[in-house]
């Protein structure tokens, strides 16, 4: 293979400027914090040197602290006020700081600006911290790929790759696009996609995903999806959408904020006029208390009670392989009383495996003939039998002739001098099939297994039982949900006998067999009437209606595109135990939000009451108000652990 490399242009330029971009991003990221620190230092300087500097310099230092510390929040407040045509918390803080300075309390006003700027910087940190996993994912995405054209290597931008292109990936490089290995074998680090720490072995024909890392061995991959439709891009899109979507609680707080700000301003105006005539306060005391009220009644802590906690939870989920499509779904998850599961591909691995094999006269070599014939069929059961024979090291010594497949029944073939039939009992002979080895087939069928018979001129030669095996983590995952008071139900299109066997093996509370897609939807509606909030877990196209109907739809990451698009939550690792983790995370988030709301409201009421009793000075009011805001943000950050 020659190595003629063509410049990828834009992609390389983008890569080259990455250090500068990161520097600029870092300065923007820490700008608020730097401004808050400078503001605090100016206040400290003015306070410590109050007796040693002139009054103009004293005022100048405070004005500088006001401008540097308050610029970002004041700008944000003014812009939002103009856009929304209503006052907000930021404007309350600006009015309070200006009011404090106007009555001679420069230091108190500057301290208010400093702590407000500090809490704003902390909130910005929370937002950026919640996006850390997303940024890490985006950094993993390669900008260029090596495309093979007539045996030559050409470096191109990933966005230029098309379906059917062949890309060459060396050891240590990231996979640039979703596709299938057409040459070579290797092991891939898929932790960015699945969260699984252990490398995954990949052979020719196996699927690979963009953003995973080729650990050893050069491979050639045939691209199967455009760059903007890869699983990697879907993960990024899901996390971005989730972070931008607000929960019902957050929307309520934001609506409440607008009305509350107006009430506070009205109360402050009344307090500046009424007390001198009603309770004989001096005008100076009245204005001072009005400024304290303006500070302590501001709902900063209440406004910050929800969003940092929600973003922290979404980030924590993404890091664990649980993708929430929005805060509303994260919030609803804690209220789930019942979870309905699809069977195939959800509770089970989705592929039939040979569990039992019995041969005439215990002659296992019969498997050679069965393997030779079944290799001519694309039926899932036939392919599973072929894989089983190969795993037992049985390979055909000759190829069959006159192969005829009868859909829904089985396959006929002539192999050597023998005529063979492989398929159902009716296809090979019901009576002989039932009597083989004392009726072993009946016992296997009672266990919920699919039984395949092989027969030649001498009669039944083999009985092979297959079963879609239950996922290793299924039973434990269901048990955890049940311990948390959640009822589990299985909905399957399979027959009653097989469904009962799988349900018993999983330990599921209830099941409904022979369900068509529209019947699953009807059953979900029935569960809603019985339990209230219902979750549905599935992976196939036939599960999409039920996923959409359930209060919370949960899709397996390896499921169909329709299921992934319809669901509210995606389990990237296909690990059912993550459902219990998601419920636990949702309950923790709601618990912390309640703590934050209760604490912030209690602090506001306490500060307002002590202000009316003339027990609270402006500096303590500033510390109490802004301190409570910082505490609720830090409490929300605990969800990142």
C-alpha positions in Angstrom: 0.0 0.0 0.0 1.4 3.4 -1.0 1.3 6.4 1.3 0.4 9.4 -0.7 -1.1 11.8 1.8 -3.2 14.8 0.7 -3.6 17.8 3.0 -7.0 17.9 4.8 -7.1 21.7 4.8 -9.6 23.0 7.2 -9.5 20.0 9.6 -5.7 20.4 10.1 -6.0 24.2 10.6 -8.6 23.5 13.2 -6.3 21.1 15.0 -3.4 23.4 14.8 -5.2 26.3 16.5 -6.5 24.1 19.4 -4.0 25.3 22.0 -4.9 29.0 21.3 -8.6 28.2 21.4 -8.3 26.4 24.7 -6.4 29.4 26.2 -9.1 31.8 25.1 -11.8 29.5 26.4 -10.0 29.2 29.7 -9.8 33.0 30.0 -13.6 33.3 29.3 -14.3 30.4 31.7 -12.5 32.0 34.6 -13.3 35.6 33.8 -16.1 35.9 36.3 -14.0 34.4 39.0 -11.1 36.7 38.3 -13.4 39.8 38.3 -14.9 38.7 41.6 -11.5 38.2 43.2 -10.2 41.6 42.0 -13.5 43.2 43.3 -12.9 41.6 46.7 -9.3 42.8 46.9 -10.4 46.3 46.1 -13.0 46.2 48.9 -10.4 44.8 51.3 -7.9 47.5 50.4 -10.4 50.3 50.9 -11.6 48.9 54.2 -8.2 48.3 55.7 -6.8 51.7 54.6 -10.0 53.7 55.4 -8.1 56.0 57.9 -5.0 56.4 55.7 -6.4 57.4 52.4 -8.4 60.4 51.1 -12.2 60.2 50.7 -12.1 60.5 46.9 -9.6 57.6 46.8 -11.8 55.6 49.2 -14.9 56.2 47.0 -12.8 55.4 43.8 -11.7 52.0 45.2 -15.3 51.1 45.9 -16.5 52.3 42.5 -13.9 50.2 40.9 -15.0 47.2 42.9 -18.6 47.9 41.8 -17.7 48.1 38.2 -15.3 45.2 38.0 -17.3 42.8 40.1 -20.7 43.8 39.0 -20.2 44.3 35.3 -21.0 40.8 34.1 -24.2 40.4 36.3 -25.4 43.9 35.6 -25.0 43.4 31.8 -26.8 40.1 32.1 -29.6 41.6 34.1 -30.1 44.6 31.8 -30.1 42.5 28.6 -32.6 40.1 30.1 -34.8 42.9 31.4 -34.9 44.5 27.9 -35.6 41.2 26.2 -38.2 39.9 28.6 -39.6 43.3 29.6 -39.5 42.4 33.2 -37.1 42.9 36.1 -35.0 40.0 37.5 -32.8 39.1 40.4 -29.7 40.7 38.9 -31.4 44.0 38.7 -32.5 43.7 42.4 -28.8 43.3 43.3 -27.8 46.3 41.2 -30.5 48.4 42.9 -29.5 47.2 46.3 -25.8 48.0 45.8 -26.6 51.5 44.4 -29.0 52.1 47.2 -26.4 51.1 49.8 -23.8 53.5 48.3 -26.4 56.3 48.1 -26.9 56.3 51.8 -23.2 56.1 52.5 -22.7 52.4 53.0 -20.0 52.0 50.3 -18.3 49.0 51.8 -21.6 47.1 52.4 -22.7 47.7 48.8 -19.3 46.6 47.5 -19.3 43.5 49.6 -22.8 42.7 48.1 -21.4 43.0 44.6 -18.3 40.9 45.5 -20.3 38.0 47.0 -22.9 38.2 44.2 -20.1 38.1 41.6 -18.6 35.1 43.5 -21.8 33.2 43.6 -22.3 33.9 39.9 -18.8 32.6 39.1 -19.6 29.5 41.1 -22.8 29.0 39.2 -20.9 29.4 35.9 -18.4 26.8 37.2 -21.3 24.4 37.9 -22.7 24.9 34.4 -19.3 24.2 32.9 -18.6 21.3 35.2 -21.8 19.7 34.1 -20.6 19.9 30.5 -17.3 18.3 31.2 -18.3 14.8 29.9 -19.7 16.4 26.8 -16.5 18.3 26.2 -14.4 15.2 26.8 -16.5 13.3 24.2 -16.0 16.1 21.6 -12.3 16.1 22.2 -12.2 12.4 21.4 -13.8 12.9 18.0 -11.0 13.0 15.3 -11.0 15.8 12.8 -9.3 13.8 10.0 -9.5 10.3 8.6 -7.3 8.3 6.3 -9.5 7.3 3.3 -8.3 4.5 1.0 -8.7 5.3 -2.7 -7.4 2.7 -5.2 -5.0 1.5 -2.5 -3.7 5.0 -1.7 -4.0 6.7 1.6 -5.6 10.2 1.5 -6.1 12.3 4.7 -9.5 14.0 4.5 -11.8 15.8 6.9 -14.2 13.4 8.7 -17.1 15.5 7.4 -16.1 14.5 3.8 -16.5 10.7 4.5 -19.4 9.1 2.7 -21.2 5.7 3.2 -19.2 3.0 1.5 -15.8 4.7 1.9 -12.9 2.6 3.3 -10.9 4.2 6.1 -7.5 3.0 7.4 -7.1 3.1 11.2 -3.7 2.5 12.9 -3.2 1.4 16.5 -3.7 4.3 18.9 -5.9 6.2 16.5 -9.6 7.1 17.0 -12.3 5.6 14.8 -13.5 8.5 12.7 -16.9 7.0 11.6 -19.4 4.2 12.3 -18.8 1.2 10.1 -17.8 -2.4 9.8 -14.3 -3.9 9.8 -13.6 -5.1 6.3 -10.0 -6.2 7.0 -7.9 -6.9 10.1 -8.7 -7.5 13.8 -8.1 -5.5 16.9 -9.4 -4.5 20.3 -11.2 -1.2 20.9 -11.6 1.0 23.9 -15.4 1.8 23.7 -15.6 3.5 27.1 -16.6 6.8 25.5 -19.7 5.2 24.0 -20.6 2.5 26.5 -18.8 3.5 29.7 -17.3 -0.1 29.8 -13.7 0.0 30.9 -12.6 -3.3 29.4 -11.4 -3.4 25.7 -13.7 -5.1 23.2 -12.3 -7.6 20.7 -13.3 -6.9 17.1 -13.0 -9.1 14.0 -13.8 -8.8 10.4 -17.5 -8.0 10.0 -17.9 -6.5 13.5 -19.4 -3.0 13.9 -17.2 -0.2 15.2 -18.3 3.3 16.4 -16.8 6.8 15.9 -15.0 8.1 18.9 -13.7 4.7 20.1 -10.0 4.1 20.2 -8.1 1.4 18.2 -5.8 -0.2 20.8 -3.8 -2.6 18.7 -3.6 -3.8 15.1 -4.3 -1.8 12.0 -7.8 -2.2 10.6 -9.8 -1.1 7.5 -13.3 0.0 8.1 -16.2 0.5 5.6 -18.2 3.6 6.6 -21.8 2.8 7.3 -23.1 6.2 8.4 -22.4 9.9 7.6 -20.4 11.8 10.2 -23.5 13.7 11.4 -25.5 10.5 12.0 -23.0 8.4 14.0 -23.8 7.0 17.4 -21.2 9.4 18.8 -22.9 12.4 17.4 -26.3 11.2 18.8 -24.8 11.0 22.3 -23.5 14.6 22.0 -26.8 15.8 20.7 -28.7 14.0 23.4 -26.6 15.6 26.2 -26.7 19.0 24.6 -30.5 18.8 24.3 -30.8 17.6 27.9 -28.7 20.5 29.3 -30.8 23.1 27.4 -34.2 21.7 28.4 -35.6 22.8 31.7 -37.6 20.8 34.2 -41.1 21.8 35.3 -39.7 22.9 38.7 -37.2 25.1 37.0 -39.8 26.6 34.7 -42.1 27.3 37.7 -39.2 29.0 39.6 -38.5 31.2 36.6 -42.1 32.2 36.3 -42.3 32.8 40.0 -39.1 35.0 39.9 -40.7 37.6 37.7 -43.7 38.2 39.9 -41.7 37.9 43.1 -39.2 40.6 42.0 -42.1 43.0 41.4 -43.5 42.2 44.9 -40.1 42.9 46.5 -39.7 46.2 44.8 -43.2 47.3 45.8 -42.5 46.2 49.4 -39.3 48.2 49.4 -41.0 51.3 48.1 -43.7 51.0 50.8 -41.1 50.5 53.5 -39.3 53.7 52.4 -42.5 55.7 53.0 -44.8 54.1 55.7 -42.5 53.4 58.8 -41.8 57.0 59.7 -45.6 57.7 59.9 -46.6 54.3 61.5 -43.8 53.2 63.8 -41.8 56.5 64.2 -38.6 55.3 62.5 -36.3 58.0 61.3 -36.0 58.6 57.6 -32.3 57.4 57.7 -33.3 54.2 59.5 -36.3 53.7 57.1 -34.1 54.0 54.0 -31.4 51.8 55.6 -34.0 49.0 56.4 -35.5 49.3 53.0 -32.0 48.7 51.4 -31.5 45.7 53.7 -34.9 44.3 52.7 -34.0 44.8 49.0 -30.9 42.6 49.6 -32.3 39.9 51.9 -35.7 39.4 50.1 -34.0 38.8 46.7 -34.7 35.1 45.6 -31.1 34.4 44.4 -30.8 31.2 46.4 -34.3 30.0 45.4 -33.5 30.6 41.7 -30.2 28.7 42.1 -31.9 25.7 43.9 -32.7 23.6 40.8 -30.7 24.2 37.7 -27.2 23.4 39.1 -28.5 20.2 40.7 -30.3 19.2 37.4 -27.2 19.8 35.3 -25.0 18.0 37.8 -27.4 15.0 37.6 -27.4 15.0 33.8 -23.6 15.1 33.7 -23.3 12.3 36.3 -25.7 10.2 34.3 -23.8 10.8 31.0 -20.6 9.7 32.8 -22.3 6.5 33.8 -23.8 5.7 30.4 -27.3 7.1 31.2 -28.4 9.8 28.7 -31.3 11.9 29.8 -33.0 13.9 27.0 -34.1 16.6 29.4 -34.7 17.6 33.0 -38.4 16.8 32.8 -37.6 13.1 32.3 -35.0 13.1 35.1 -37.5 14.7 37.4 -40.4 12.3 36.4 -38.2 9.2 36.9 -38.4 9.3 40.7 -42.2 9.1 40.6 -42.3 5.8 38.6 -44.3 3.0 40.3 -44.1 0.3 37.6 -41.6 -0.5 34.8 -42.7 -2.5 31.8 -40.0 -4.4 29.9 -39.9 -5.8 26.4 -38.4 -9.3 26.4 -36.2 -9.9 23.3 -33.1 -7.7 23.3 -34.1 -6.1 26.6 -34.4 -8.7 29.3 -32.7 -11.2 27.0 -29.6 -10.8 24.8 -31.8 -10.9 21.7 -30.1 -13.8 20.0 -30.9 -17.6 20.3 -28.2 -19.8 21.7 -28.0 -23.6 21.7 -28.6 -24.7 25.3 -29.1 -28.5 24.8 -28.2 -31.1 22.1 -29.1 -34.8 22.1 -27.9 -37.2 19.4 -28.9 -40.7 18.3 -26.6 -43.3 19.9 -24.8 -40.3 21.4 -23.0 -39.8 18.1 -22.0 -36.2 18.3 -20.4 -36.4 14.8 -24.0 -36.0 13.4 -23.4 -32.3 14.2 -21.0 -32.2 11.1 -23.9 -33.0 8.8 -26.3 -30.6 10.6 -23.8 -27.8 10.3 -23.2 -28.4 6.6 -26.9 -28.2 5.9 -27.9 -25.3 8.2 -25.1 -23.1 6.7 -27.3 -22.8 3.6 -30.0 -21.0 5.6 -30.2 -17.4 6.9 -32.7 -18.2 9.6 -31.6 -17.1 13.1 -32.0 -20.6 14.5 -30.0 -22.1 11.7 -27.2 -19.6 12.2 -27.1 -20.2 15.9 -26.8 -24.0 15.3 -23.9 -23.3 12.9 -22.1 -21.2 15.5 -22.6 -23.9 18.1 -21.2 -26.6 15.8 -18.2 -24.5 15.1 -17.6 -23.8 18.8 -17.6 -27.6 19.3 -15.0 -27.9 16.5 -17.3 -29.8 14.1 -16.9 -28.7 10.5 -18.5 -30.4 7.4 -16.4 -32.9 5.4 -18.7 -32.5 2.4 -21.3 -30.1 1.0 -25.0 -30.9 0.6 -26.8 -31.1 -2.6 -30.4 -30.3 -3.6 -31.0 -27.9 -0.7 -34.6 -26.8 -0.4 -35.8 -24.4 2.4 -39.4 -24.4 3.3 -40.1 -21.1 5.1 -41.6 -21.6 8.5 -41.0 -25.3 8.6 -37.4 -26.2 8.0 -34.8 -27.3 5.4 -34.3 -30.4 3.2 -31.0 -31.5 1.7 -29.2 -34.5 0.2 -25.8 -35.1 1.8 -23.8 -37.9 0.4 -26.2 -40.8 0.1 -28.6 -39.6 2.8 -31.6 -37.4 2.7 -32.0 -35.0 5.6 -34.7 -32.9 7.1 -34.0 -30.2 9.8 -36.9 -28.2 11.3 -40.0 -28.5 13.5 -41.6 -31.7 14.8 -44.3 -31.6 12.2 -41.7 -31.2 9.4 -39.7 -34.2 10.4 -42.5 -36.4 11.8 -44.5 -35.6 15.0 -44.7 -39.1 16.5 -41.0 -39.9 16.1 -40.1 -36.5 17.4 -42.2 -36.9 20.5 -40.8 -40.4 21.3 -37.1 -39.6 20.8 -35.1 -40.5 23.9 -38.1 -40.8 26.1 -39.8 -37.6 25.0 -36.9 -35.3 25.8 -38.3 -32.7 23.3 -41.4 -32.2 25.5 -39.4 -31.4 28.6 -37.2 -28.9 26.6 -40.3 -27.2 25.2 -41.8 -27.0 28.7 -38.7 -25.0 29.8 -39.6 -22.4 27.2 -36.9 -23.5 24.7 -37.3 -23.7 20.9 -36.7 -27.3 19.7 -35.2 -28.1 16.3 -35.2 -31.7 15.0 -32.8 -33.3 12.5 -33.8 -36.6 10.7 -32.5 -38.9 8.0 -33.7 -42.2 6.6 -33.1 -43.9 9.9 -35.4 -41.5 11.8 -34.7 -38.7 14.3 -30.9 -38.1 14.5 -30.7 -35.2 16.8 -32.8 -32.8 19.0 -31.3 -29.4 19.5 -32.8 -26.8 21.9 -32.3 -23.1 21.6 -33.2 -20.2 23.8 -32.8 -16.5 23.8 -30.8 -16.4 27.1 -31.6 -13.9 29.8 -29.0 -11.1 30.3 -26.6 -11.9 33.2 -27.6 -8.7 35.0 -31.4 -8.9 34.5 -32.4 -10.8 37.6 -30.3 -8.5 39.9 -31.5 -5.4 38.2 -35.2 -6.3 38.6 -34.6 -7.3 42.2 -33.1 -3.9 42.9 -36.1 -2.1 41.3 -38.5 -4.3 43.4 -36.6 -3.4 46.6 -37.2 0.3 45.7 -41.0 -0.3 45.6 -41.2 -0.5 41.8 -43.4 -3.2 40.2 -41.9 -5.0 37.1 -43.9 -6.3 34.2 -42.8 -8.1 30.9 -44.5 -7.5 27.6 -43.6 -9.9 24.9 -44.9 -11.2 21.6 -43.7 -14.7 22.4 -46.0 -17.5 23.4 -47.3 -18.1 26.9 -45.1 -21.0 27.7 -41.8 -19.3 26.7 -42.9 -16.0 28.4 -43.7 -17.9 31.6 -40.3 -19.6 31.6 -38.4 -16.3 31.0 -40.5 -14.5 33.6 -39.7 -17.2 36.2 -36.0 -17.0 35.4 -35.9 -13.2 35.6 -38.0 -13.0 38.8 -40.4 -10.5 37.2 -43.6 -9.6 39.0 -46.0 -10.1 36.1 -46.0 -10.7 32.3 -48.2 -10.4 29.3 -47.6 -12.8 26.4 -48.5 -12.7 22.7 -48.5 -8.9 22.7 -48.6 -7.1 19.3 -47.3 -3.5 19.2 -50.7 -1.9 19.6 -51.6 -4.3 22.4 -48.4 -3.2 24.3 -49.6 0.4 24.0 -53.1 -0.6 25.4 -51.4 -2.4 28.3 -49.3 0.6 29.1 -52.5 2.7 29.3 -53.9 0.1 31.6 -50.8 0.3 33.8 -51.1 4.1 33.9 -54.7 3.8 35.3 -53.6 1.3 37.9 -50.2 2.7 39.0 -50.0 6.3 37.8 -46.5 7.0 36.5 -45.2 4.2 34.2 -41.8 3.5 32.7 -41.3 1.4 29.5 -38.0 -0.2 28.5 -37.5 -1.5 24.9 -35.1 -1.7 22.0 -37.1 -2.5 18.8 -39.3 -0.7 16.3 -42.3 -2.6 17.7 -41.6 -1.0 21.1 -41.7 2.6 19.8 -45.5 3.2 20.4 -45.2 1.9 24.0 -42.1 4.0 24.6 -43.9 7.1 23.4 -47.0 6.3 25.5 -45.3 5.6 28.8 -44.6 8.5 31.1 -40.8 7.7 30.8 -39.5 5.7 27.8 -36.2 4.0 28.3 -34.3 2.6 25.3 -31.4 0.2 25.2 -28.4 1.8 23.5 -28.0 -1.1 21.0 -31.6 -0.7 20.0 -33.1 0.5 16.7 -32.9 4.2 15.7 -36.7 4.5 16.1 -36.5 3.3 19.7 -33.6 5.7 20.5 -35.4 8.7 19.0 -38.7 7.9 20.7 -37.3 7.2 24.2 -36.7 9.8 26.9 -33.7 8.0 28.4 -31.0 5.9 26.7 -28.9 3.2 28.4 -25.7 3.3 26.4 -24.2 0.2 28.0 -27.4 -1.9 27.5 -27.1 -2.6 31.3 -30.4 -2.9 33.0 -28.9 -2.2 36.4 -28.5 1.4 35.2 -32.3 1.8 35.4 -32.1 1.5 39.2 -29.1 3.8 39.2 -31.1 6.4 37.1 -34.1 6.1 39.5 -31.7 6.6 42.5 -30.1 9.6 40.8 -33.5 11.1 40.1 -34.6 10.6 43.7 -31.3 12.1 45.0 -31.7 15.1 42.7 -35.3 15.8 43.8 -34.3 15.4 47.4 -31.5 17.9 47.1 -33.8 20.3 45.2 -36.3 20.1 48.0 -33.5 20.7 50.6 -32.4 23.8 48.6 -35.8 25.3 48.2 -36.7 24.8 51.9 -33.4 26.2 53.0 -33.4 29.2 50.7 -37.0 30.1 51.6 -36.3 29.7 55.4 -33.2 31.9 55.1 -35.2 34.6 53.2 -38.0 34.6 55.8 -35.5 34.7 58.7 -33.6 37.6 57.3 -36.7 39.6 56.5 -38.1 39.0 60.0 -34.8 40.0 61.8 -34.6 43.1 59.5 -38.1 44.3 60.6 -37.0 43.7 64.3 -34.0 45.9 63.6 -31.7 43.1 64.6 -29.9 42.7 61.2 -27.3 45.0 59.8 -26.6 45.3 56.0 -23.3 43.4 56.1 -24.9 40.4 57.9 -27.8 40.6 55.5 -25.4 40.5 52.5 -23.5 37.5 54.0 -26.7 35.6 54.9 -28.3 36.2 51.5 -25.3 35.5 49.2 -24.0 32.8 51.5 -27.2 30.9 51.2 -26.9 31.1 47.4 -23.4 29.7 47.4 -24.5 26.9 49.8 -27.4 25.7 47.5 -25.1 25.7 44.5 -22.5 23.6 46.4 -25.3 21.3 47.6 -26.3 20.7 43.9 -22.7 20.0 43.0 -22.7 17.0 45.3 -24.6 15.1 42.6 -21.5 15.1 40.5 -19.8 12.7 42.9 
